[in-house]
Amino acid sequence: MVASDVYNIAKALSKEEFVKLYNMLRTDVNKNNLKIRNKLPEFSKKDALQYLLENHIKKNRTNRTR
């Protein structure tokens, strides 16, 4: 079953039944503790380059000289 099919069926429910369905779904989602990823903070190109230099490029160069 596809979510869009269920959505169309839910729209056809009476308001009372729709509220019941909503409460059941909300309870299930809360029980499963679905984690939604938080949006990452904005990074500039400078931040990205600095990260690469500090964490990858410098380490690789020191390993080559040994």
C-alpha positions in Angstrom: 0.0 0.0 0.0 1.2 3.5 -0.8 0.9 6.6 1.4 -0.9 8.6 -1.3 -3.6 5.9 -1.5 -4.1 6.0 2.2 -4.2 9.8 2.1 -7.0 9.7 -0.4 -9.0 7.3 1.7 -8.4 9.3 4.8 -9.8 12.4 3.1 -13.0 10.6 2.4 -13.6 9.9 6.1 -16.0 11.9 8.2 -14.4 14.5 10.4 -15.0 12.3 13.5 -13.3 9.3 12.0 -10.5 11.4 10.6 -9.7 12.7 14.1 -9.7 9.1 15.4 -7.3 8.0 12.7 -5.1 11.0 13.3 -4.9 10.2 17.1 -4.0 6.5 16.3 -1.3 7.5 13.9 0.2 10.1 16.3 0.2 7.5 19.1 2.0 5.0 16.8 4.6 7.5 15.7 5.3 8.5 19.3 5.7 4.9 20.4 8.2 4.3 17.6 10.2 7.4 18.5 10.9 8.2 14.9 13.9 10.6 14.7 13.8 13.3 12.1 17.2 14.6 11.2 17.8 18.1 12.2 18.9 20.5 9.5 22.6 21.0 9.5 24.0 24.5 10.2 25.0 26.6 7.2 28.7 26.1 6.3 30.7 28.3 4.0 33.3 27.1 1.5 35.9 28.5 3.9 34.6 26.4 6.7 34.6 23.3 4.5 38.2 23.9 3.3 39.3 24.5 6.9 37.8 21.2 8.0 39.4 19.3 5.2 42.8 20.9 5.9 42.6 20.1 9.6 41.2 16.6 9.5 42.3 15.0 6.3 45.0 16.8 4.3 47.4 17.5 7.1 47.1 14.0 8.5 47.7 12.4 5.1 50.8 14.5 4.4 52.4 13.7 7.8 51.9 10.0 7.2 53.6 10.2 3.8 56.7 11.9 5.2 57.4 9.2 7.7 
